[in-house]
Amino acid sequence: MTSLIEVFGHGGDVETAAARFGGNPADFLDFSANINPLGPPREVLEALEQGLHTVLRYPDPGHRAFKMLLSDRLGLTPNYISVGNGAAESMALILLGLAPRRVGTVEPGFSEYSALSRQFGAEVHHVQGREELDWRAEPEDIEKLMEQVDLLFLGQPNNPNGVQYPVDILHRLARKAEITGTILVVDEAFIDFIPVSQRQSLAPRLKEYPQVVIIHSMTKFYAIPGLRLGYALGRPELIHAMTEKQVTWSVNGLALIAGEACLRSGKSFEQETMVLVTHERKRLTEGLKALGCKVTPGEANFILAALPEPWTSASMQAALGERGILIRSCSMYPGLGERHVRFAIKDAEASGRLLGTMGDIIGLKTSTGSEAGGQNDGTAIL
């Protein structure tokens, strides 16, 4: 199916939306990009303002101050850490530095796993998640795939369904990686949105697993996607192979300043985010179900849902886009269907507008939509 606005394969493309639906890119209510609805911490904005003069000099190519803060937080020495221009560069550096010939993915999954792998000359093989497992794949199927590939990407929580694999399964896969010689890349770009007690992660025992690389993003949780900042964790030999392929100064100075401020911002921002995301995910889930959507019970800051018939992702995306609201079509994800869409978690006012507008479009008035914060007047952004 031809995508209306995901022409680059991602959400958050307000420029394409404006060209498609009319209006100012900044005026769209964007549920297609999964960014913290609180915006950046106050400390980050202050640090950026105070650090603007640093654009006159080159950034530190070794990312030393940021790495030391990460090292203190994670309990890992800096040689276990690679800093990148977003999580996407970390993925690219893994592929460039380790040069796998065959890459495995679990579908549905983040499109960059396959796209980057093919871009750098690797064959891509995959296993399919099952709907009855909330689009997880059977561990046995993943293990069989690991026997066939040099490297395997696994989202934790996975995008677009937002689910985690239990930590005992992760340990099982990490041990399998040692047997098969496969590099297991665990993408934790959205794990910060899950309360610490509920996170399923190999990070606390990373040193036990020499074949595991963990990817993190700073841009989603701290709402700095325009600056691009992420990092990867792994044994020093793997990290060295990655950084040898990195373009000097790929991480800009303002991104490093923001990253340092993020790590110094304290617990209150994290706690406020958890409360908001947990509450609004539940509220949006109930509202979507009341509108006839089938919702996948994920844990991240986004929701995968199947629209009620006869609506398709394209028809709903068009109807909402004409009213100034963007959602992410998921019809192009392998294994998902033409009715699958993804919604980012936002604040109560935004969710209320979304649910009210969808209710108007579908022709279904719901108490959830009306209580959630205002009715949409149906005016298109034109």
Legacy VTK file of the C-alpha trace (Angstrom):
# vtk DataFile Version 3.0
C-alpha trace
ASCII
DATASET POLYDATA
POINTS 382 float
0.000 0.000 0.000
1.334 3.463 -0.868
1.981 5.553 2.234
0.491 9.019 2.495
3.144 10.636 4.676
5.755 7.973 5.612
7.702 8.587 2.411
10.988 8.246 4.331
9.763 5.225 6.284
9.279 7.025 9.615
6.743 9.008 11.578
7.132 12.654 12.514
7.418 13.944 8.944
5.362 17.117 9.341
6.858 18.626 6.178
5.391 15.862 4.025
2.120 16.139 5.953
1.923 19.859 5.227
2.572 19.233 1.539
-0.097 16.510 1.506
-2.819 18.156 3.613
-1.910 21.855 3.525
-1.135 24.171 6.415
1.876 24.927 8.562
4.059 21.957 9.569
4.300 23.268 13.141
0.511 23.304 13.560
-0.072 19.554 13.237
-0.867 17.515 16.338
1.630 14.734 15.778
0.784 11.269 17.119
3.112 9.662 14.561
6.398 10.328 16.450
7.011 8.769 19.865
8.542 11.662 21.819
8.111 12.508 25.510
5.013 14.758 25.698
6.633 16.790 28.491
9.290 18.093 26.114
12.940 18.449 27.200
13.828 18.905 30.874
14.200 22.542 31.932
17.886 21.922 32.680
18.479 20.900 29.065
17.007 24.073 27.609
19.003 26.178 30.060
22.227 24.325 29.236
21.649 24.794 25.506
21.047 28.523 25.939
24.169 28.910 28.037
26.197 26.752 25.656
25.297 28.448 22.372
28.711 30.134 22.239
30.332 26.692 21.850
29.187 26.521 18.227
32.389 28.480 17.555
34.500 25.415 18.326
34.630 21.772 17.331
32.864 19.255 19.561
34.933 16.709 21.481
35.401 13.801 19.018
35.888 11.448 21.962
32.636 12.535 23.680
34.580 12.301 26.949
32.437 14.347 29.374
29.234 12.701 28.222
30.839 9.246 28.341
32.046 9.783 31.901
28.538 10.725 33.057
27.144 7.652 31.310
29.888 5.535 32.824
28.983 6.696 36.333
25.272 6.102 35.750
25.639 2.665 34.127
28.521 1.280 36.169
30.549 0.569 33.017
33.973 1.862 32.050
33.983 4.268 29.062
35.478 1.633 26.740
32.133 -0.188 26.954
30.342 2.860 25.489
30.004 4.235 21.950
28.213 7.583 21.471
26.332 8.211 18.239
24.262 10.695 16.287
21.041 9.106 17.518
20.387 5.394 17.912
20.325 5.162 14.109
24.043 5.930 13.853
24.759 3.310 16.503
22.953 0.758 14.335
24.905 1.868 11.281
28.219 1.659 13.144
27.422 -1.861 14.323
26.819 -2.913 10.727
29.885 -1.077 9.403
32.222 -2.148 12.175
31.160 -5.788 12.437
30.335 -6.277 8.731
27.763 -9.096 9.046
26.899 -10.882 5.802
23.514 -12.122 7.048
21.290 -10.113 9.405
18.201 -11.353 11.199
15.131 -9.339 12.223
11.940 -10.108 14.098
8.893 -8.734 12.292
7.035 -6.525 12.757
9.985 -4.380 13.801
11.724 -1.053 13.271
12.252 -0.625 9.531
15.816 0.686 9.889
17.061 -2.762 10.940
16.399 -4.114 7.464
16.959 -0.893 5.540
20.409 -0.214 7.002
21.444 -3.856 6.710
20.640 -3.908 2.999
22.229 -0.498 2.535
25.515 -1.908 3.848
25.351 -5.060 1.736
23.932 -7.688 4.089
21.250 -10.257 3.329
18.223 -9.899 5.599
16.308 -12.864 7.003
13.422 -12.676 9.424
10.997 -14.531 11.632
7.416 -13.422 12.061
5.779 -12.432 15.331
2.368 -13.881 16.117
-0.736 -11.881 16.909
-1.685 -14.186 19.780
1.707 -13.334 21.343
1.070 -9.596 20.883
3.329 -9.789 17.805
6.284 -11.373 19.636
8.021 -14.263 17.898
8.413 -17.672 19.484
11.831 -17.905 21.212
12.488 -21.168 19.370
11.995 -19.403 16.041
14.407 -16.643 17.039
16.987 -19.222 18.079
16.664 -21.000 14.732
17.169 -17.678 12.964
20.295 -17.042 15.037
21.772 -20.248 13.641
21.487 -18.740 10.134
22.694 -15.157 10.657
25.774 -13.270 11.841
23.831 -10.558 13.642
20.268 -10.225 14.924
18.293 -7.098 15.881
15.687 -7.347 18.642
13.546 -4.420 19.843
13.073 -4.298 23.628
10.402 -2.946 23.882
9.692 -3.538 20.230
8.435 -0.940 17.776
5.572 -0.796 16.682
3.847 -3.098 19.205
5.534 -1.805 22.365
6.018 -5.181 24.062
8.999 -6.637 25.903
10.396 -10.145 25.920
10.786 -11.550 29.459
14.315 -11.214 30.774
14.730 -14.993 31.032
14.146 -15.189 27.270
16.782 -12.487 26.735
19.298 -14.461 28.798
18.427 -17.556 26.783
19.034 -15.705 23.507
22.282 -14.208 24.808
23.573 -17.688 25.640
22.464 -18.915 22.220
24.422 -16.053 20.635
27.618 -17.361 22.217
26.972 -20.833 20.807
26.182 -19.627 17.284
28.680 -16.754 17.219
25.847 -14.335 16.450
25.928 -10.726 17.611
22.661 -10.025 19.452
21.748 -6.340 19.166
19.071 -5.393 21.704
17.459 -2.055 20.863
16.298 -0.370 24.089
15.413 2.982 22.499
12.071 3.144 24.348
12.847 1.259 27.556
13.231 4.467 29.599
9.453 4.968 29.343
8.890 1.759 31.339
9.174 1.904 35.154
12.544 0.549 36.339
10.938 -2.326 38.248
9.210 -3.509 35.066
12.119 -3.234 32.610
13.372 -6.477 31.126
17.011 -5.805 30.271
20.390 -7.493 29.908
22.194 -4.269 30.827
22.844 -5.197 34.500
24.663 -8.362 33.364
26.088 -7.111 30.081
29.669 -8.124 30.948
28.544 -11.767 31.140
27.500 -11.757 27.481
30.320 -10.933 25.022
28.031 -11.267 21.976
25.461 -8.689 23.131
25.289 -5.026 22.115
22.610 -2.782 23.664
21.412 0.376 21.902
19.922 3.360 23.733
18.358 6.593 22.512
18.432 9.910 24.361
16.176 11.628 21.846
12.860 9.958 22.670
12.730 10.124 26.465
14.408 13.532 26.747
12.562 14.954 23.705
15.604 16.141 21.722
15.109 14.369 18.347
16.327 17.417 16.440
19.725 17.179 18.139
20.228 13.417 17.598
21.947 11.557 20.434
22.224 7.876 21.324
24.723 5.309 22.507
25.629 1.642 22.351
26.962 -0.659 25.063
29.094 -3.741 24.506
32.448 -5.375 25.164
35.383 -3.103 24.316
36.427 -5.052 21.207
33.004 -4.554 19.636
32.850 -0.896 20.656
36.308 -0.300 19.183
35.264 -1.883 15.876
32.275 0.457 15.764
34.074 3.690 16.639
36.774 3.008 14.046
34.074 3.454 11.391
32.606 6.626 12.887
32.932 9.931 11.044
34.813 12.472 13.184
32.471 14.998 14.841
29.332 13.104 13.829
27.893 14.065 17.229
27.585 17.841 17.419
28.552 19.972 20.400
25.030 21.080 21.329
23.860 17.466 21.352
26.645 16.621 23.813
25.743 19.599 26.008
22.107 18.481 25.977
23.088 14.892 26.766
25.176 15.951 29.748
22.278 18.068 31.036
19.875 15.151 30.558
22.015 12.936 32.748
22.210 15.650 35.400
18.491 16.486 35.304
17.549 14.349 38.314
14.718 11.959 39.075
11.742 14.338 39.107
11.568 14.539 35.295
11.741 10.755 35.015
9.030 10.275 37.642
6.733 12.869 36.074
7.168 11.177 32.692
6.316 7.744 34.109
3.145 9.031 35.762
1.971 10.834 32.637
2.762 8.037 30.171
1.266 5.299 32.365
-1.946 7.248 32.941
-2.383 8.478 29.378
-1.595 5.078 27.854
-4.437 3.567 29.883
-6.769 6.411 28.999
-5.980 6.332 25.291
-6.249 2.536 25.225
-9.742 2.668 26.731
-10.777 5.426 24.338
-9.551 3.541 21.275
-11.298 0.369 22.394
-14.524 2.331 22.843
-14.171 3.436 19.221
-13.964 -0.188 18.085
-10.182 -0.499 17.757
-8.335 -3.694 18.687
-5.406 -2.607 20.858
-2.142 -4.490 21.435
-1.328 -4.323 25.177
2.150 -2.782 25.019
4.247 -1.007 27.652
6.039 1.752 25.736
5.011 5.335 24.974
2.981 4.315 21.925
0.042 2.055 21.107
-0.452 -0.311 18.173
-4.092 -0.730 17.195
-6.210 -2.194 14.409
-8.943 0.179 13.242
-12.567 -0.980 13.063
-13.810 -1.985 9.632
-14.172 -0.555 7.071
-11.449 1.920 8.078
-7.904 1.407 6.804
-4.730 3.087 7.976
-4.690 5.146 4.757
-8.292 6.322 5.000
-8.029 7.224 8.702
-4.659 8.879 8.207
-6.178 11.009 5.438
-9.290 11.885 7.432
-7.283 12.891 10.495
-4.584 14.619 8.450
-7.188 16.895 6.890
-8.150 17.868 10.433
-4.592 18.574 11.519
-3.776 15.307 13.308
-1.064 12.851 12.259
-0.961 9.133 13.042
1.488 6.454 11.946
0.332 3.966 9.355
1.672 0.490 10.129
0.346 -1.250 7.044
3.888 -1.502 5.652
5.214 -3.499 8.612
5.640 -7.163 7.587
2.876 -9.256 9.114
0.573 -6.372 9.974
-2.491 -5.482 7.929
-4.004 -2.478 6.196
-5.972 -1.510 9.342
-2.957 -1.245 11.702
-1.915 2.176 12.995
0.285 3.455 15.819
-0.475 6.289 18.223
2.115 8.067 20.360
1.230 8.764 23.985
0.652 12.485 24.506
-1.018 14.627 27.165
-4.696 14.584 28.119
-5.669 17.534 25.930
-4.062 16.023 22.845
-5.584 12.595 23.495
-8.981 14.176 23.965
-8.740 15.946 20.630
-7.650 12.736 18.901
-10.439 10.622 20.380
-13.077 13.271 19.805
-12.016 13.742 16.188
-11.873 10.001 15.526
-15.313 9.652 17.087
-16.662 12.320 14.731
-15.011 10.646 11.756
-16.202 7.170 12.609
-19.623 8.514 13.505
-19.425 7.213 17.036
-19.775 9.494 20.048
-18.100 8.132 23.145
-18.011 9.369 26.696
-14.258 8.730 26.693
-13.749 11.046 23.760
-15.923 13.855 25.110
-14.557 13.638 28.647
-10.986 13.468 27.400
-10.743 17.137 26.599
-12.671 19.005 24.027
-14.426 18.290 20.788
-12.775 18.855 17.458
-14.613 21.390 15.302
-13.823 19.395 12.170
-11.994 22.305 10.563
-9.313 21.156 8.180
-5.874 22.718 8.145
-5.939 24.083 4.643
LINES 1 383
382 0 1 2 3 4 5 6 7 8 9 10 11 12 13 14 15 16 17 18 19 20 21 22 23 24 25 26 27 28 29 30 31 32 33 34 35 36 37 38 39 40 41 42 43 44 45 46 47 48 49 50 51 52 53 54 55 56 57 58 59 60 61 62 63 64 65 66 67 68 69 70 71 72 73 74 75 76 77 78 79 80 81 82 83 84 85 86 87 88 89 90 91 92 93 94 95 96 97 98 99 100 101 102 103 104 105 106 107 108 109 110 111 112 113 114 115 116 117 118 119 120 121 122 123 124 125 126 127 128 129 130 131 132 133 134 135 136 137 138 139 140 141 142 143 144 145 146 147 148 149 150 151 152 153 154 155 156 157 158 159 160 161 162 163 164 165 166 167 168 169 170 171 172 173 174 175 176 177 178 179 180 181 182 183 184 185 186 187 188 189 190 191 192 193 194 195 196 197 198 199 200 201 202 203 204 205 206 207 208 209 210 211 212 213 214 215 216 217 218 219 220 221 222 223 224 225 226 227 228 229 230 231 232 233 234 235 236 237 238 239 240 241 242 243 244 245 246 247 248 249 250 251 252 253 254 255 256 257 258 259 260 261 262 263 264 265 266 267 268 269 270 271 272 273 274 275 276 277 278 279 280 281 282 283 284 285 286 287 288 289 290 291 292 293 294 295 296 297 298 299 300 301 302 303 304 305 306 307 308 309 310 311 312 313 314 315 316 317 318 319 320 321 322 323 324 325 326 327 328 329 330 331 332 333 334 335 336 337 338 339 340 341 342 343 344 345 346 347 348 349 350 351 352 353 354 355 356 357 358 359 360 361 362 363 364 365 366 367 368 369 370 371 372 373 374 375 376 377 378 379 380 381
